[in-house]
C-alpha cells in the first residue's frame, strides 16, 4: 500500500496588492496553521519518503514549518514550478513518475489544484480544502498505475480541528 499526503499551503499575507502572487509570504495565522499541522504529523508519526513542494514562497514557508513534524530535511525536498499552476493531470503524472521504492509522498501545493486532485483520484467531492488542510490518500496500485477514482481518502485534517 502506498500513501499520498496532500497539503495545501497555509494562509498567506495579502497586505501588499503590488506583490506578485508567487511571492506572497505566510500570514501570522498561516504560521499558526502550519505549526498545528507539524505537531499533528509528529504526534501521528507521519513519515514520508519524498517531498514535492511548489516553489511559491507560501508553500516553501509552509513546508519549512512542517518539516520538523515530518522529520524530513528541508534540503531533501524537491521544489518544482510544476506545482504552482498544475492541474490534477499534471500532478498525477508527477506521482506516476515516482520510483516504486518510494512508499509515501508528501505534496505541498495550491488550490484549486489540491481540491481538484483529491476529487479526481478519490471521488470525494464533499471536502472543502481549507488553507493548510492535509489529506491522506491510500493507493493500492503502483505509482505508474495510479488512476482516477481508484484511491481511498483515509483522512482529512484541518488546522481548526486541532
Protein Blocks (a to p, Z undefined) as FASTA:
>chain_A
ZZddddddddddfkbmkbcfklpccdfklmmmmmmmmmmmmmnopacfbdcddfbfklmm
mmmmmmmmnopafklpccdfklmmpcfklmmmmmmmpcfkbcbdcdddddfklmmmmmmm
nopakbccdehiacddddfbdfklgcehiaccfbdcdfklZZ
